[in-house]
Amino acid sequence: MQTEIATVLIDIEAQLRQLGQWDKVPPSAAALASDQPFCVDTLTFPQWLQFVFLPTLYQLMEEGKPLPARSGIEPMAQEYFRGTGVNCAELQRALRQVDKLLSEGAYA
């Protein structure tokens, strides 16, 4: 159900803000044009969530287009935050939930 996905996306944004990982200034067009997974060569993982992942899913839902059939974002968050001391358990929970919803096709 798209409403459930949207709720989790809002939660992801809230968690990023709470962790101080929400940028006020968007990255350059060149940074967003990366062809690497998660734009690892030009963006931090939180920037990728904010400027690529969230807007893409919102746009797909708004346009009534199919959402990805699989998702595996949460392991990337585990790797990114490992050893940082940042308490990102709630962000990881929200990412795990969106992974589950998309991978199970719960949005259909």
Residue frames as a rotation matrix with the C-alpha (Angstrom) as fourth column:
MET 1
0.586 0.810 0.000 0.00
0.810 -0.586 0.000 0.00
0.000 0.000 -1.000 0.00
GLN 2
-0.038 -0.641 0.766 1.45
0.602 -0.627 -0.495 3.32
0.797 0.443 0.410 -1.07
THR 3
0.661 0.314 0.682 0.19
-0.303 -0.720 0.625 5.09
0.686 -0.620 -0.381 2.03
GLU 4
0.937 -0.343 -0.057 2.30
0.231 0.493 0.839 2.77
-0.260 -0.799 0.542 4.16
ILE 5
0.158 -0.902 0.402 5.37
0.969 0.064 -0.237 3.41
0.188 0.428 0.884 1.97
ALA 6
0.166 -0.043 0.985 4.79
0.199 -0.977 -0.076 7.18
0.966 0.208 -0.154 2.16
THR 7
0.940 0.219 0.263 4.56
-0.214 -0.224 0.951 6.99
0.268 -0.950 -0.164 5.95
VAL 8
0.643 -0.764 -0.049 7.90
0.662 0.523 0.537 5.20
-0.385 -0.378 0.842 6.15
LEU 9
0.026 -0.640 0.768 9.51
0.830 -0.414 -0.374 7.72
0.558 0.647 0.520 3.77
ILE 10
0.535 0.236 0.811 8.35
-0.183 -0.905 0.384 10.55
0.825 -0.354 -0.441 6.05
ASP 11
0.982 -0.189 0.027 9.86
0.030 0.296 0.955 8.64
-0.188 -0.936 0.297 8.98
ILE 12
0.315 -0.914 0.258 13.18
0.949 0.302 -0.090 8.30
0.004 0.273 0.962 7.13
GLU 13
0.082 -0.237 0.968 13.24
0.338 -0.907 -0.250 12.06
0.937 0.348 0.006 6.56
ALA 14
0.816 0.295 0.497 12.43
-0.334 -0.460 0.823 12.70
0.471 -0.837 -0.277 10.22
GLN 15
0.835 -0.544 -0.087 15.22
0.457 0.595 0.661 10.37
-0.308 -0.592 0.745 11.34
LEU 16
0.081 -0.823 0.562 17.75
0.903 -0.178 -0.391 12.05
0.422 0.540 0.728 9.05
ARG 17
0.285 0.098 0.954 16.76
-0.066 -0.990 0.121 15.43
0.956 -0.097 -0.276 10.46
GLN 18
0.968 0.149 0.201 16.96
-0.209 0.041 0.977 14.19
0.137 -0.988 0.071 14.04
LEU 19
0.607 -0.794 0.031 20.43
0.730 0.573 0.372 12.78
-0.313 -0.204 0.928 13.41
GLY 20
0.404 -0.439 -0.803 21.59
-0.225 -0.898 0.378 16.09
-0.887 0.028 -0.461 11.92
GLN 21
-0.539 -0.592 0.599 22.07
0.349 0.490 0.799 14.37
-0.767 0.640 -0.058 8.57
TRP 22
0.434 0.750 0.499 19.63
0.847 -0.150 -0.510 16.54
-0.308 0.644 -0.700 6.58
ASP 23
-0.651 -0.759 0.034 21.32
0.703 -0.585 0.405 19.06
-0.287 0.288 0.914 4.29
LYS 24
0.184 0.685 -0.705 19.84
0.247 -0.726 -0.641 22.51
-0.951 -0.056 -0.303 3.70
VAL 25
0.105 -0.252 -0.962 21.72
-0.837 -0.545 0.052 22.96
-0.537 0.800 -0.268 0.41
PRO 26
0.903 0.259 0.342 21.32
-0.055 0.860 -0.508 20.40
-0.426 0.440 0.791 -2.37
PRO 27
-0.069 -0.957 0.282 24.41
0.335 0.244 0.910 18.94
-0.940 0.158 0.303 -4.03
SER 28
-0.423 -0.178 -0.888 25.46
-0.668 -0.601 0.439 20.09
-0.612 0.779 0.135 -7.49
ALA 29
0.664 0.655 -0.361 23.87
-0.706 0.390 -0.591 18.64
-0.246 0.648 0.721 -10.61
ALA 30
0.044 -0.743 -0.668 27.19
-0.722 0.438 -0.535 16.95
0.690 0.506 -0.517 -11.35
ALA 31
-0.781 -0.319 0.536 27.17
-0.620 0.495 -0.609 15.21
-0.071 -0.809 -0.584 -7.96
LEU 32
0.021 0.897 0.442 23.63
-0.574 0.372 -0.729 13.99
-0.819 -0.238 0.523 -8.56
ALA 33
0.598 0.210 -0.773 24.57
-0.800 0.214 -0.561 12.70
0.048 0.954 0.296 -12.02
SER 34
-0.434 -0.813 0.388 26.88
-0.830 0.528 0.177 10.00
-0.349 -0.245 -0.904 -10.63
ASP 35
0.243 0.489 -0.837 26.49
-0.749 0.643 0.159 6.60
0.616 0.589 0.523 -12.24
GLN 36
-0.776 -0.564 -0.281 27.83
-0.214 0.655 -0.724 4.78
0.593 -0.502 -0.630 -9.17
PRO 37
0.038 0.791 -0.611 25.48
0.604 0.469 0.644 2.86
0.796 -0.394 -0.460 -6.84
PHE 38
0.530 0.319 -0.786 24.26
0.841 -0.320 0.437 5.18
-0.112 -0.892 -0.438 -4.08
CYS 39
0.772 -0.318 0.550 26.35
0.039 -0.840 -0.541 7.94
0.635 0.438 -0.636 -5.75
VAL 40
0.792 -0.439 -0.424 29.18
0.574 0.302 0.761 6.77
-0.206 -0.846 0.492 -3.49
ASP 41
-0.165 -0.931 0.326 31.71
0.981 -0.189 -0.042 8.82
0.101 0.313 0.944 -5.43
THR 42
-0.564 -0.028 0.825 29.89
0.280 -0.947 0.159 12.14
0.777 0.321 0.542 -5.02
LEU 43
0.175 0.728 0.663 27.41
-0.586 -0.465 0.664 11.97
0.791 -0.504 0.345 -2.11
THR 44
-0.837 -0.243 0.490 27.31
-0.544 0.459 -0.702 10.71
-0.054 -0.855 -0.516 1.45
PHE 45
-0.807 0.569 -0.157 24.75
0.528 0.815 0.239 8.01
0.264 0.110 -0.958 2.13
PRO 46
-0.259 0.760 -0.596 22.41
0.630 -0.335 -0.701 10.44
-0.733 -0.557 -0.392 3.95
GLN 47
-0.468 0.063 -0.881 22.67
-0.518 -0.827 0.216 12.85
-0.716 0.558 0.420 1.00
TRP 48
-0.950 0.120 -0.289 21.77
-0.183 0.535 0.825 10.01
0.254 0.836 -0.487 -1.37
LEU 49
-0.549 0.799 -0.246 18.72
0.821 0.461 -0.336 9.19
-0.156 -0.386 -0.909 0.75
GLN 50
-0.155 0.494 -0.855 17.66
0.311 -0.797 -0.517 12.85
-0.938 -0.347 -0.030 0.83
PHE 51
-0.164 -0.007 -0.986 18.34
-0.625 -0.773 0.110 13.88
-0.763 0.635 0.123 -2.74
VAL 52
-0.734 -0.100 -0.672 17.95
-0.630 0.469 0.619 10.66
0.253 0.878 -0.407 -4.74
PHE 53
-0.915 0.312 -0.256 16.07
0.348 0.931 -0.107 7.89
0.205 -0.187 -0.961 -2.91
LEU 54
-0.468 0.779 -0.417 13.25
0.454 -0.193 -0.870 9.84
-0.759 -0.596 -0.263 -1.26
PRO 55
-0.280 0.408 -0.869 12.48
-0.630 -0.761 -0.154 12.14
-0.725 0.504 0.470 -4.22
THR 56
-0.823 -0.057 -0.566 12.54
-0.512 0.508 0.693 9.21
0.248 0.860 -0.447 -6.66
LEU 57
-0.817 0.543 -0.195 10.04
0.575 0.791 -0.207 7.17
0.042 -0.282 -0.959 -4.66
TYR 58
-0.330 0.715 -0.617 7.79
0.179 -0.594 -0.784 10.17
-0.927 -0.369 0.068 -4.05
GLN 59
-0.454 0.113 -0.884 7.81
-0.784 -0.521 0.337 10.97
-0.423 0.846 0.325 -7.77
LEU 60
-0.931 0.107 -0.348 7.02
-0.104 0.837 0.537 7.38
0.349 0.537 -0.768 -8.77
MET 61
-0.615 0.742 -0.267 4.08
0.705 0.364 -0.609 7.29
-0.355 -0.563 -0.747 -6.35
GLU 62
-0.297 0.490 -0.819 2.82
-0.155 -0.872 -0.465 10.70
-0.942 -0.012 0.335 -7.47
GLU 63
-0.461 0.041 -0.886 2.92
-0.875 -0.185 0.447 9.65
-0.146 0.982 0.121 -11.12
GLY 64
0.542 0.745 0.388 1.31
-0.700 0.656 -0.281 6.28
-0.464 -0.119 0.878 -10.40
LYS 65
0.251 -0.558 -0.791 4.33
-0.717 0.442 -0.539 4.42
0.650 0.703 -0.289 -11.74
PRO 66
0.791 0.028 -0.611 5.52
0.245 0.901 0.358 1.08
0.561 -0.433 0.706 -10.38
LEU 67
0.636 -0.605 0.480 7.83
-0.759 -0.379 0.529 1.18
-0.138 -0.701 -0.700 -7.41
PRO 68
-0.364 -0.825 -0.432 10.99
-0.828 0.499 -0.256 -0.94
0.427 0.265 -0.865 -7.32
ALA 69
0.585 0.605 -0.541 10.19
-0.367 0.792 0.489 -4.61
0.724 -0.088 0.685 -6.78
ARG 70
0.495 -0.500 -0.711 13.22
0.791 0.598 0.130 -5.08
0.360 -0.627 0.691 -4.52
SER 71
0.606 -0.348 0.716 15.12
-0.395 -0.912 -0.109 -2.92
0.691 -0.217 -0.690 -2.11
GLY 72
0.536 -0.506 -0.676 18.18
0.772 0.619 0.148 -3.42
0.343 -0.601 0.722 0.04
ILE 73
0.379 -0.320 0.868 18.94
-0.086 -0.946 -0.312 0.00
0.921 0.044 -0.386 1.49
GLU 74
0.936 0.105 0.336 19.27
-0.327 -0.096 0.940 -0.90
0.131 -0.990 -0.055 5.17
PRO 75
0.652 -0.758 -0.032 22.57
0.727 0.612 0.310 -2.83
-0.215 -0.225 0.950 4.83
MET 76
0.054 -0.619 0.784 24.10
0.625 -0.591 -0.510 0.27
0.779 0.518 0.355 3.22
ALA 77
0.568 0.208 0.796 23.07
-0.403 -0.773 0.490 2.31
0.717 -0.599 -0.356 6.28
GLN 78
0.968 -0.248 -0.024 24.67
0.161 0.550 0.820 -0.28
-0.191 -0.798 0.572 8.56
GLU 79
0.288 -0.915 0.284 27.91
0.952 0.241 -0.187 -0.01
0.103 0.324 0.940 6.64
TYR 80
0.135 -0.209 0.968 27.88
0.311 -0.919 -0.242 3.79
0.941 0.334 -0.059 6.40
PHE 81
0.570 0.218 0.792 27.23
-0.546 -0.620 0.563 4.38
0.614 -0.754 -0.235 10.11
ARG 82
0.785 -0.317 -0.533 29.44
0.509 0.820 0.262 1.53
0.354 -0.477 0.805 11.41
GLY 83
-0.051 -0.900 -0.432 31.95
0.993 -0.001 -0.115 2.86
0.103 -0.435 0.895 13.88
THR 84
-0.305 -0.043 0.951 30.63
0.302 -0.952 0.053 6.44
0.903 0.303 0.304 13.77
GLY 85
-0.900 0.029 -0.435 29.00
0.431 -0.098 -0.897 6.37
-0.069 -0.995 0.075 17.18
VAL 86
-0.690 0.724 -0.020 25.81
-0.696 -0.655 0.294 7.77
0.200 0.217 0.956 15.64
ASN 87
-0.697 0.545 0.466 22.73
0.055 0.689 -0.723 6.13
-0.715 -0.478 -0.510 17.14
CYS 88
-0.626 0.407 -0.665 20.92
-0.779 -0.350 0.520 5.41
-0.021 0.844 0.536 13.90
ALA 89
-0.905 0.271 0.327 18.83
0.179 0.942 -0.285 2.43
-0.386 -0.200 -0.901 15.09
GLU 90
0.014 0.986 -0.166 15.55
0.146 -0.166 -0.975 4.17
-0.989 -0.011 -0.146 14.27
LEU 91
0.088 -0.071 -0.994 16.76
-0.899 -0.435 -0.049 5.18
-0.428 0.898 -0.102 10.79
GLN 92
-0.859 -0.452 -0.239 17.86
-0.511 0.787 0.347 1.60
0.031 0.420 -0.907 10.16
ARG 93
-0.598 0.726 0.339 14.50
0.303 0.597 -0.743 0.33
-0.742 -0.341 -0.577 11.37
ALA 94
0.306 0.740 -0.599 12.70
-0.317 -0.514 -0.797 2.64
-0.898 0.434 0.077 8.93
LEU 95
-0.194 -0.457 -0.868 14.99
-0.974 -0.017 0.227 1.61
-0.118 0.889 -0.442 6.07
ARG 96
-0.966 -0.106 0.236 14.47
-0.114 0.993 -0.020 -2.06
-0.232 -0.046 -0.972 6.91
GLN 97
-0.190 0.977 0.101 10.71
0.209 0.141 -0.968 -1.44
-0.959 -0.163 -0.231 6.83
VAL 98
0.359 0.309 -0.881 10.81
-0.727 -0.500 -0.471 0.23
-0.586 0.809 0.045 3.41
ASP 99
-0.668 -0.634 -0.390 13.03
-0.744 0.555 0.372 -2.60
-0.020 0.538 -0.843 2.13
LYS 100
-0.821 0.390 0.417 10.48
0.191 0.876 -0.443 -5.12
-0.538 -0.284 -0.794 3.37
LEU 101
0.137 0.950 -0.280 7.48
-0.054 -0.275 -0.960 -3.28
-0.989 0.147 0.013 1.94
LEU 102
0.182 -0.119 -0.976 9.05
-0.932 -0.337 -0.133 -2.86
-0.314 0.934 -0.172 -1.48
SER 103
-0.763 -0.604 -0.231 10.52
-0.646 0.727 0.232 -6.36
0.028 0.326 -0.945 -1.63
GLU 104
-0.737 0.563 0.373 7.26
0.298 0.767 -0.568 -7.99
-0.606 -0.308 -0.734 -0.61
GLY 105
-0.798 0.452 0.397 5.26
0.329 -0.225 0.917 -5.92
0.505 0.863 0.031 -3.06
ALA 106
-0.408 0.653 -0.638 3.14
0.846 0.008 -0.533 -4.52
-0.343 -0.757 -0.556 -0.21
TYR 107
-0.681 0.090 -0.727 2.65
-0.144 -0.990 0.011 -1.35
-0.718 0.112 0.687 -2.26
ALA 108
-0.964 0.267 -0.010 0.62
0.049 0.214 0.976 -3.05
0.263 0.940 -0.219 -4.97
